[in-house]
Amino acid sequence: MKKLFINLIALSLVSLGYSQQSVYTDTANEVTLEGVTVSPLNISYLSMVQEESMPDHVTELENKAARYDITKSGIYDYEIEDYEITFSHENGTIIATYDKNGRILNSYERFNNITLPFELRNKIYQEYPGWTIHRDAYIVTYFEDSGVTKICKLHLRKDGKKLNIKIDMDGNII
């Protein structure tokens, strides 16, 4: 009886070990697609306009504009050269001009009263001690041929005084 019990355990361990071996020992066939290139259409737009330190809703709206496919829109007509599309968020707007192939030619972005990146806020408070940011606007202008401009327009207050300044994303006060 003891021998039978040991043989049953040994047999179950062997069968368990055998079941762990891969049945698929052949290598998978590799599929190569020739002449197919997959790339995001507006990646140059995104790489130029997006700032990692900006709030999520800013980058989300920029991503939405970049992913928008004008060719699948109900208003699309191949004969029309350019389309101007407006994307809005509760405190921001992007007006983007697309060509008939869906590429962003230019855009104007404006976001009001956002949380500015720490480096910019720190620079402002160093340059203007005691002043507080009352209002701000983050403005981005993009042109496919000539690049991008990113500035923040700020309305500062201190002791009943008001001051308007502009600062670029490198912390230079304009």
C-alpha positions in Angstrom: 0.0 0.0 0.0 2.8 2.3 0.9 4.5 1.6 -2.5 1.3 2.3 -4.4 0.8 5.6 -2.6 4.4 6.7 -3.4 4.0 5.6 -7.0 0.8 7.6 -7.3 2.5 10.7 -5.9 5.5 10.2 -8.2 3.2 9.7 -11.2 1.2 12.9 -10.4 4.4 14.9 -10.0 5.8 13.7 -13.4 2.5 14.4 -15.1 2.3 17.8 -13.5 5.9 18.6 -14.6 5.1 17.4 -18.1 2.1 19.7 -18.3 4.3 22.7 -17.7 6.3 22.2 -20.9 5.4 24.4 -23.8 3.4 22.7 -26.5 4.4 25.5 -28.9 8.0 24.9 -29.5 8.0 26.3 -33.1 9.1 30.0 -33.4 6.4 32.4 -34.3 6.3 33.6 -37.9 7.4 37.2 -38.2 5.2 39.4 -40.4 6.9 42.3 -42.2 4.8 45.0 -43.8 6.6 46.7 -46.7 5.8 50.1 -47.8 3.7 51.0 -44.7 4.8 53.9 -42.5 2.8 54.7 -39.4 3.4 58.1 -37.8 1.3 60.6 -35.9 0.3 63.4 -38.3 0.8 66.4 -35.9 3.7 65.2 -33.8 5.8 68.3 -34.7 2.9 70.5 -33.4 2.8 68.6 -30.1 6.6 68.6 -29.7 6.7 72.3 -30.1 3.7 73.5 -28.1 3.6 71.2 -25.1 5.3 72.0 -21.8 5.6 69.2 -19.3 5.2 71.6 -16.4 1.8 72.9 -17.5 -1.4 71.6 -15.9 -3.0 68.5 -17.3 -6.0 70.2 -18.9 -3.7 72.3 -21.1 -1.8 69.3 -22.5 -5.1 67.3 -22.8 -6.6 70.0 -25.0 -3.4 70.2 -27.1 -3.5 66.4 -27.5 -7.2 66.7 -28.6 -6.2 69.2 -31.3 -3.3 67.1 -32.5 -5.5 63.9 -32.7 -8.4 65.6 -34.4 -9.0 64.1 -37.9 -10.6 66.7 -40.2 -11.0 64.1 -42.9 -13.5 62.3 -40.8 -15.5 65.4 -40.0 -19.0 65.9 -41.5 -17.9 69.2 -42.9 -14.9 67.8 -44.8 -14.6 68.6 -48.5 -11.3 67.8 -50.3 -11.7 70.9 -52.4 -11.4 73.2 -49.4 -7.8 74.1 -48.6 -7.9 75.0 -44.9 -10.2 74.5 -42.0 -10.3 76.4 -38.7 -11.5 74.4 -35.7 -12.0 75.7 -32.2 -11.4 73.5 -29.1 -12.6 74.7 -25.8 -12.1 73.9 -22.1 -13.6 75.7 -19.1 -10.6 78.1 -19.0 -8.9 77.6 -22.3 -9.3 77.7 -26.1 -7.3 76.5 -29.0 -8.0 77.7 -32.5 -6.2 75.5 -35.0 -6.0 75.8 -38.8 -5.8 72.4 -40.6 -4.9 71.8 -44.2 -7.0 69.4 -46.3 -4.8 66.5 -45.2 -5.3 67.1 -41.5 -2.0 68.7 -40.7 -2.0 71.7 -38.3 -0.7 74.7 -40.1 -1.0 77.2 -37.3 -2.8 77.6 -33.9 -3.6 80.2 -31.3 -3.9 78.9 -27.7 -5.1 80.9 -24.7 -5.5 79.5 -21.2 -6.7 81.8 -18.4 -6.0 81.6 -14.7 -4.0 78.4 -14.7 -1.4 77.2 -12.2 1.9 78.4 -13.6 4.9 76.2 -13.4 6.8 76.5 -10.1 10.0 78.0 -11.8 8.0 80.8 -13.4 6.1 81.6 -10.2 9.4 81.6 -8.2 11.1 83.9 -10.8 8.2 86.4 -10.6 8.2 86.4 -6.8 12.0 87.0 -6.8 11.7 89.9 -9.2 8.6 91.4 -7.6 8.7 90.6 -3.9 5.4 91.2 -2.1 3.4 91.2 -5.3 0.8 88.6 -5.9 -0.5 87.1 -9.2 -4.1 88.3 -9.6 -4.8 87.0 -13.1 -2.7 85.2 -15.7 -3.0 84.1 -19.3 -0.8 81.5 -21.0 -0.7 82.2 -24.7 0.9 80.0 -27.4 1.1 80.8 -31.1 2.3 78.1 -33.4 3.1 78.4 -37.1 4.3 75.3 -38.9 6.9 77.2 -40.9 8.2 79.7 -38.3 7.9 77.9 -34.9 6.2 78.6 -31.7 6.0 81.5 -29.2 4.9 80.8 -25.5 4.3 83.7 -23.1 2.4 84.3 -19.9 0.7 87.6 -19.4 0.3 88.4 -15.7 -1.6 90.9 -13.7 0.1 91.6 -10.4 -1.1 93.4 -7.4 0.5 94.9 -4.3 -0.9 97.4 -1.8 -3.6 98.6 -4.2 -1.1 99.0 -7.1 -1.4 97.0 -10.3 1.2 95.9 -12.7 1.0 94.0 -16.0 4.0 91.9 -17.1 4.9 89.3 -19.7 7.2 86.4 -19.1 8.4 83.7 -21.5 8.8 80.0 -20.6 12.5 80.5 -19.9 11.7 83.0 -17.1 12.7 86.1 -19.1 10.5 89.1 -18.3 9.6 90.8 -21.5 
